[in-house]
Amino acid sequence: MSNSPEAGKKVSNKPKRANGRGSIYQITKSNGRKVWKAAIKDINGKLRTKNFTKFAEAEDWIAEQRRARELGENTYATNPKMTVGEFMTGWVENKYSDDQSNTQRFYRNAIKNHIIPALGNIKASSLTTKSIESLLRDMAARQLGAGTIKGVKASLSAAFNDAVRLGDLTRNPMKNVKMPDIQAKPTKPLPRNDWERIYLEAMKDPYMHARVEVAGMLGLRPGEALGLKWADLNSQESTLRVARQVQRIKGKGLVIKSVKQKKERTLLISETTIQILQTHKRYQALQKAAWTEDMDLMFPNSLGKPRDEKADRNAFKRLLRAVGAPNYELYQLRKTAITAMASQTDLKTLMEFTGHTQVSTVLGSYVFATSESMKSAVNGMDQLRPTNDNMHILQ
C-alpha cells in the first residue's frame, strides 16, 4: 500500500506552512504529467486550488491570494457562471431606488438595447477590455449618437466598479477601456430670433406664457416646472422655491419627488416674472370647476393633477408650429436661459440657478457661445485696440 497521503499525489519536500498560509504539493494527472497544486482558503473560508507547472509560480499565487485575504478582498467571482446579461440586469434593478428612476431608466435602456445583444452571453467574470472596445467601435461605425455610446460605457463602468468594490468580481474590464473617436453634439440654446418669436406667441396664453417664462427665463428643468406649487411663490420677497419635480416611475405612474440634486433651491425672481405667474393663477382659478383635485400645482393637467411631461412637450410643439419654428426640444429653453444668464452674472449665481454643483457640468453643458456674446467680445476687444490716443496706457 502506498505511504503517500493521497493516491497519485506526492507531498512536496518543501517546508510545511503554518495553518492558513496555504499549501503546495505535487500531483500526477491522468495523462501522467506532474504539476504543482496550490491550495489556500479565501476570505470566505472556501478552499481554492490551482495547478502550476512550476513550483515558483504556485508560490507566487499563494502569496497573491494571502495578500488579498489580508486586505479583505475577494479573489473569486461570487457567481463565476453568471453572464454579462444576468449580471447587468440584476445590477440595474437592485442598485437604484424610486428617487433615481431616471438614472435607472437611462442605464436599463443601454443594457437592454446594446449591451445584452452584443455581450449578454459572455460570463461576467470573463469579459475582456477588448470585447468592450469592440462593441463601442461597432456602435461608432453604425453612427450611433455619442450620448448613446457614452451611456453604454457609463453603464458597464458603474456596474463593474460596484462589483469589484463589493468583492463580487475580482477584476474590472472597464479599467483601461478607451472610447472610440466620437464627437458629442449637445443640444444648444435657441437662436435669439426664434426664441423671441416663441416667447411672443406664448404671451397670447397665460398658461403658456408662465410655462415658457420659468423655462426660458429662469432655466428650470421640465420636471421641476411641473412640480412647482403656488406655495413656492413668495411675492413679498420676490422668490420662487424649487423643491420638487414630477416624474413618471415604472409601475407607479406620475409621482412628485425631490429635485434631481436632492437639494431644493430658492431663486430670486423679477417683478415681471411675478406678474406673469399671478396672471396665470387668475386664469387658472376660472378652470378649477372642472378639476377633480386641487394639489396647488402651478402647471397641472386639466383635472388639477400632475401633468405628464409628454403632454408638456406636446404643448411646446404646438407653440413651435404656430410660429413656424424648427422642431426644438423643450429642454433647450433651459439652455437658452442659462446661456443668456451667463453674460449677466457671476458663476456662483449661475450654478445656483442651474441646481448643479459641478462647474464643469454647467460650463460644458449649459453655457454656449452665441452670436450676441461673440459680437460683445469683439466690440470689447475693439475698445482695447492700441491707438495714438491710448498709447500712454501701454507705456
C-alpha positions as CSV (number, residue, x, y, z in Angstrom):
1,M,0.0,0.0,0.0
2,S,1.3,3.4,-0.9
3,N,2.6,5.6,2.0
4,S,1.6,8.8,0.2
5,P,-1.3,10.7,1.8
6,E,-3.3,10.6,-1.4
7,A,-3.1,8.1,-4.2
8,G,-1.4,9.5,-7.3
9,K,-0.1,12.5,-5.3
10,K,3.1,13.2,-3.6
11,V,3.7,15.8,-0.9
12,S,6.3,18.4,-1.7
13,N,9.5,18.2,0.3
14,K,9.3,22.0,0.8
15,P,8.9,23.2,4.5
16,K,5.3,22.8,5.8
17,R,3.5,26.1,6.0
18,A,1.7,27.3,9.2
19,N,-2.1,26.9,9.3
20,G,-3.9,29.4,7.0
21,R,-0.8,30.0,4.9
22,G,-1.8,27.6,2.2
23,S,-0.1,24.6,0.8
24,I,1.6,23.3,-2.3
25,Y,2.0,19.7,-3.3
26,Q,2.8,17.8,-6.4
27,I,0.3,15.5,-8.1
28,T,0.3,13.3,-11.2
29,K,-2.5,13.9,-13.6
30,S,-4.3,11.2,-15.5
31,N,-2.1,11.8,-18.5
32,G,1.0,11.1,-16.4
33,R,2.0,14.8,-16.2
34,K,3.2,16.1,-12.9
35,V,2.1,19.5,-11.7
36,W,2.2,21.6,-8.6
37,K,-1.1,22.0,-6.9
38,A,-1.6,25.1,-4.7
39,A,-4.4,25.3,-2.1
40,I,-5.5,28.1,0.2
41,K,-8.7,29.3,1.8
42,D,-10.1,32.6,0.6
43,I,-11.7,35.4,2.6
44,N,-15.0,33.4,2.8
45,G,-13.2,30.3,4.2
46,K,-13.7,28.4,0.9
47,L,-10.7,26.3,-0.2
48,R,-9.3,27.5,-3.6
49,T,-6.9,25.5,-5.7
50,K,-4.9,25.9,-8.8
51,N,-2.4,23.9,-10.8
52,F,1.0,25.1,-12.0
53,T,3.9,23.6,-13.9
54,K,6.5,25.4,-11.8
55,F,6.8,25.5,-8.0
56,A,7.7,29.2,-8.1
57,E,4.5,30.1,-9.9
58,A,2.5,28.2,-7.2
59,E,4.4,30.1,-4.5
60,D,3.6,33.4,-6.2
61,W,-0.1,32.5,-6.5
62,I,-0.3,31.5,-2.8
63,A,1.3,34.8,-1.8
64,E,-1.1,36.8,-4.0
65,Q,-4.1,35.0,-2.5
66,R,-2.8,35.6,1.0
67,R,-2.3,39.3,0.4
68,A,-5.8,39.7,-1.0
69,R,-7.2,37.8,2.0
70,E,-5.3,40.0,4.5
71,L,-6.7,43.1,2.7
72,G,-10.2,41.8,2.9
73,E,-10.5,41.4,-0.9
74,N,-12.4,38.6,-2.7
75,T,-10.3,36.9,-5.4
76,Y,-13.1,34.9,-7.0
77,A,-16.4,36.0,-8.5
78,T,-19.4,35.3,-6.3
79,N,-21.1,33.6,-9.2
80,P,-18.5,32.7,-11.8
81,K,-21.1,31.3,-14.2
82,M,-23.2,34.5,-14.3
83,T,-23.4,36.0,-17.7
84,V,-23.0,39.7,-18.5
85,G,-26.7,39.9,-19.3
86,E,-27.7,38.4,-15.9
87,F,-25.1,40.5,-14.1
88,M,-26.1,43.8,-15.7
89,T,-29.8,43.2,-15.4
90,G,-29.5,42.3,-11.7
91,W,-27.3,45.3,-11.0
92,V,-29.6,47.9,-12.6
93,E,-32.8,46.5,-11.0
94,N,-31.3,46.5,-7.5
95,K,-29.0,49.5,-7.5
96,Y,-31.4,52.4,-7.8
97,S,-34.4,53.5,-5.7
98,D,-37.5,55.2,-6.9
99,D,-35.9,58.6,-6.4
100,Q,-33.4,57.6,-9.1
101,S,-35.8,56.3,-11.7
102,N,-34.5,58.5,-14.5
103,T,-30.9,57.2,-13.9
104,Q,-32.2,53.6,-13.7
105,R,-34.1,54.1,-17.0
106,F,-31.0,55.5,-18.6
107,Y,-28.9,52.5,-17.7
108,R,-31.7,50.0,-18.3
109,N,-32.1,51.2,-21.9
110,A,-28.3,50.9,-22.6
111,I,-28.2,47.4,-21.2
112,K,-31.3,46.2,-23.0
113,N,-30.7,47.7,-26.4
114,H,-26.9,47.5,-26.7
115,I,-25.0,45.6,-24.0
116,I,-27.1,42.4,-23.8
117,P,-27.4,41.9,-27.7
118,A,-23.6,42.1,-28.0
119,L,-22.1,40.8,-24.8
120,G,-25.0,39.2,-22.9
121,N,-24.0,35.6,-23.2
122,I,-20.4,36.1,-22.1
123,K,-19.5,35.2,-18.5
124,A,-19.2,38.4,-16.5
125,S,-16.0,37.2,-14.9
126,S,-14.5,36.6,-18.3
127,L,-15.5,39.8,-20.1
128,T,-12.4,41.5,-21.6
129,T,-11.5,45.0,-22.3
130,K,-11.0,44.1,-25.9
131,S,-14.6,42.9,-26.2
132,I,-16.0,46.1,-24.7
133,E,-13.9,48.3,-27.0
134,S,-15.0,46.2,-30.0
135,L,-18.7,46.9,-29.0
136,L,-18.0,50.7,-28.7
137,R,-16.2,50.8,-32.0
138,D,-19.1,48.9,-33.7
139,M,-21.6,51.4,-32.3
140,A,-19.5,54.3,-33.6
141,A,-19.3,52.6,-37.0
142,R,-23.1,52.4,-37.1
143,Q,-23.1,56.1,-36.4
144,L,-25.0,55.9,-33.2
145,G,-25.0,59.1,-31.1
146,A,-22.2,59.9,-28.9
147,G,-24.6,60.1,-25.9
148,T,-25.8,56.5,-26.6
149,I,-22.2,55.2,-26.8
150,K,-21.2,57.0,-23.6
151,G,-24.3,55.6,-22.0
152,V,-23.2,52.1,-22.7
153,K,-19.7,52.8,-21.3
154,A,-21.1,54.5,-18.2
155,S,-23.4,51.6,-17.6
156,L,-20.6,49.0,-17.7
157,S,-18.3,51.2,-15.7
158,A,-20.8,51.8,-12.9
159,A,-21.8,48.1,-12.7
160,F,-18.2,46.6,-12.7
161,N,-16.9,49.3,-10.3
162,D,-19.6,48.3,-7.9
163,A,-19.0,44.6,-8.3
164,V,-15.2,44.9,-7.7
165,R,-15.7,47.3,-4.8
166,L,-18.1,44.8,-3.1
167,G,-15.9,41.8,-3.9
168,D,-18.4,40.2,-6.3
169,L,-15.9,40.2,-9.1
170,T,-12.1,40.2,-9.0
171,R,-11.3,42.4,-11.9
172,N,-12.7,45.4,-13.8
173,P,-12.6,45.0,-17.6
174,M,-13.6,48.7,-17.9
175,K,-10.4,49.9,-16.2
176,N,-8.4,50.6,-19.3
177,V,-11.2,50.9,-21.9
178,K,-10.6,53.6,-24.5
179,M,-13.5,55.4,-26.2
180,P,-13.6,55.5,-30.0
181,D,-13.2,58.9,-31.6
182,I,-16.7,60.3,-31.4
183,Q,-17.9,63.9,-31.3
184,A,-20.8,64.7,-28.9
185,K,-23.4,67.0,-30.3
186,P,-25.0,68.7,-27.3
187,T,-28.4,70.4,-27.7
188,K,-27.9,74.1,-27.8
189,P,-29.9,77.2,-26.8
190,L,-32.4,78.6,-29.2
191,P,-31.3,81.2,-31.7
192,R,-32.3,84.6,-30.5
193,N,-34.7,85.3,-33.3
194,D,-36.6,82.0,-32.8
195,W,-36.6,82.5,-29.0
196,E,-38.2,85.9,-29.4
197,R,-40.9,84.6,-31.7
198,I,-41.7,81.7,-29.5
199,Y,-41.9,83.9,-26.4
200,L,-44.2,86.5,-28.1
201,E,-46.5,83.7,-29.3
202,A,-46.6,82.2,-25.7
203,M,-47.7,85.6,-24.4
204,K,-51.1,85.1,-26.0
205,D,-52.0,82.4,-23.5
206,P,-51.5,83.0,-19.7
207,Y,-50.6,79.3,-19.1
208,M,-48.0,79.0,-21.9
209,H,-46.6,82.5,-21.0
210,A,-46.0,81.4,-17.5
211,R,-44.7,78.0,-18.6
212,V,-42.2,79.4,-21.1
213,E,-41.2,82.1,-18.5
214,V,-40.0,79.6,-15.9
215,A,-38.2,77.5,-18.6
216,G,-36.6,80.2,-20.8
217,M,-36.0,82.9,-18.3
218,L,-35.3,81.0,-15.0
219,G,-33.9,77.8,-16.6
220,L,-36.0,75.3,-14.7
221,R,-35.9,71.6,-15.8
222,P,-39.3,70.4,-17.3
223,G,-39.9,68.1,-14.3
224,E,-39.1,70.9,-11.9
225,A,-41.5,73.3,-13.6
226,L,-44.3,70.7,-13.4
227,G,-43.5,70.2,-9.7
228,L,-44.0,73.9,-8.8
229,K,-46.7,74.8,-6.3
230,W,-48.2,78.2,-5.7
231,A,-46.9,78.0,-2.1
232,D,-43.4,78.1,-3.6
233,L,-44.0,81.7,-4.9
234,N,-43.3,84.4,-2.4
235,S,-44.4,87.7,-3.9
236,Q,-43.3,89.8,-0.9
237,E,-39.7,88.5,-1.1
238,S,-39.7,88.1,-4.9
239,T,-38.5,84.4,-4.6
240,L,-39.5,81.1,-6.1
241,R,-38.7,77.9,-4.3
242,V,-37.7,74.9,-6.5
243,A,-38.3,71.9,-4.2
244,R,-39.7,69.0,-6.2
245,Q,-40.2,67.5,-9.6
246,V,-42.9,65.4,-11.4
247,Q,-41.6,62.2,-12.8
248,R,-43.0,59.0,-14.3
249,I,-41.9,55.9,-12.5
250,K,-42.4,52.4,-13.9
251,G,-45.3,50.7,-12.2
252,K,-46.3,53.8,-10.2
253,G,-47.2,56.4,-12.9
254,L,-46.6,60.1,-12.2
255,V,-45.1,60.9,-8.8
256,I,-43.9,64.0,-7.1
257,K,-40.4,63.6,-5.7
258,S,-37.4,65.6,-4.7
259,V,-35.4,67.6,-7.3
260,K,-32.6,65.9,-9.2
261,Q,-29.7,67.1,-6.9
262,K,-31.7,66.3,-3.8
263,K,-31.3,69.9,-2.7
264,E,-34.1,72.5,-3.1
265,R,-33.1,76.0,-4.1
266,T,-34.7,79.4,-3.8
267,L,-34.4,81.7,-6.7
268,L,-34.7,85.5,-6.7
269,I,-37.2,86.5,-9.5
270,S,-38.1,89.8,-11.0
271,E,-41.4,91.7,-10.6
272,T,-42.2,90.9,-14.2
273,T,-41.9,87.2,-13.6
274,I,-44.2,87.5,-10.6
275,Q,-46.8,89.4,-12.6
276,I,-46.7,86.7,-15.3
277,L,-47.2,84.0,-12.8
278,Q,-50.0,85.8,-11.0
279,T,-51.9,86.4,-14.2
280,H,-51.7,82.7,-15.0
281,K,-53.0,82.0,-11.5
282,R,-56.1,84.2,-12.0
283,Y,-56.9,82.5,-15.3
284,Q,-56.3,79.1,-13.7
285,A,-58.9,79.8,-11.0
286,L,-61.5,80.0,-13.7
287,Q,-60.8,76.4,-14.7
288,K,-60.9,74.8,-11.3
289,A,-64.6,74.0,-11.6
290,A,-63.6,71.1,-13.9
291,W,-60.9,69.8,-11.5
292,T,-61.2,66.6,-9.6
293,E,-58.4,67.5,-7.2
294,D,-56.5,70.7,-6.3
295,M,-52.9,69.9,-5.4
296,D,-51.8,73.6,-5.6
297,L,-49.7,72.9,-8.7
298,M,-48.8,75.8,-11.0
299,F,-48.9,73.7,-14.1
300,P,-51.3,70.8,-13.5
301,N,-53.3,68.8,-16.0
302,S,-56.9,69.6,-16.9
303,L,-58.1,67.8,-13.7
304,G,-55.7,69.6,-11.3
305,K,-53.4,66.6,-11.0
306,P,-49.7,66.3,-12.0
307,R,-49.1,66.9,-15.7
308,D,-47.2,64.4,-17.8
309,E,-44.0,65.5,-19.4
310,K,-45.2,64.2,-22.7
311,A,-48.3,66.5,-22.6
312,D,-46.0,69.3,-21.6
313,R,-43.7,68.7,-24.6
314,N,-46.7,68.4,-27.0
315,A,-47.9,71.9,-25.8
316,F,-44.5,73.3,-26.6
317,K,-44.5,71.6,-30.1
318,R,-47.9,73.3,-30.8
319,L,-46.3,76.6,-29.9
320,L,-43.4,75.9,-32.3
321,R,-45.8,75.1,-35.1
322,A,-47.8,78.3,-34.5
323,V,-44.7,80.4,-35.3
324,G,-43.2,78.1,-37.9
325,A,-40.1,77.4,-35.8
326,P,-37.9,74.3,-36.2
327,N,-38.6,71.2,-34.1
328,Y,-36.8,72.3,-30.9
329,E,-36.8,70.4,-27.6
330,L,-38.5,71.9,-24.6
331,Y,-35.3,71.3,-22.6
332,Q,-33.5,73.7,-24.9
333,L,-35.3,76.6,-23.2
334,R,-33.3,75.7,-20.0
335,K,-30.1,76.1,-22.0
336,T,-31.4,79.3,-23.6
337,A,-31.9,80.8,-20.1
338,I,-28.6,79.6,-18.6
339,T,-26.6,80.8,-21.7
340,A,-28.2,84.2,-21.6
341,M,-27.8,84.4,-17.8
342,A,-24.0,83.6,-18.1
343,S,-23.4,87.0,-19.6
344,Q,-25.3,88.8,-16.9
345,T,-24.0,87.3,-13.6
346,D,-21.1,85.5,-11.8
347,L,-20.5,81.8,-12.0
348,K,-21.6,81.1,-8.4
349,T,-25.0,82.7,-9.0
350,L,-25.3,80.8,-12.3
351,M,-24.7,77.5,-10.5
352,E,-27.5,78.3,-8.0
353,F,-30.0,78.8,-10.8
354,T,-29.0,75.6,-12.5
355,G,-29.0,73.5,-9.4
356,H,-25.7,71.9,-10.3
357,T,-22.7,71.7,-8.0
358,Q,-20.0,71.0,-10.7
359,V,-18.6,74.0,-12.6
360,S,-17.6,71.7,-15.5
361,T,-21.2,70.5,-15.9
362,V,-22.6,74.0,-16.1
363,L,-19.9,75.3,-18.5
364,G,-19.8,72.2,-20.6
365,S,-23.5,71.5,-21.0
366,Y,-25.4,74.8,-20.4
367,V,-23.2,77.7,-21.4
368,F,-22.6,78.2,-25.2
369,A,-21.1,81.0,-27.3
370,T,-23.8,82.9,-29.1
371,S,-23.6,85.4,-32.0
372,E,-24.5,88.1,-29.4
373,S,-21.8,87.0,-27.0
374,M,-19.2,86.8,-29.7
375,K,-20.2,90.3,-31.0
376,S,-19.9,91.6,-27.5
377,A,-16.4,90.1,-27.2
378,V,-15.3,91.6,-30.5
379,N,-16.7,95.1,-29.5
380,G,-14.9,94.8,-26.2
381,M,-11.6,94.0,-27.9
382,D,-12.1,96.9,-30.2
383,Q,-12.0,99.2,-27.1
384,L,-8.7,97.6,-26.2
385,R,-7.0,98.1,-29.6
386,P,-3.9,100.3,-29.3
387,T,-4.4,103.7,-30.8
388,N,-2.5,107.0,-30.7
389,D,-5.0,108.1,-28.0
390,N,-4.3,105.3,-25.6
391,M,-0.6,104.6,-26.3
392,H,0.3,106.1,-22.9
393,I,-1.6,103.1,-21.3
394,L,0.9,100.7,-22.9
395,Q,4.0,102.7,-21.8
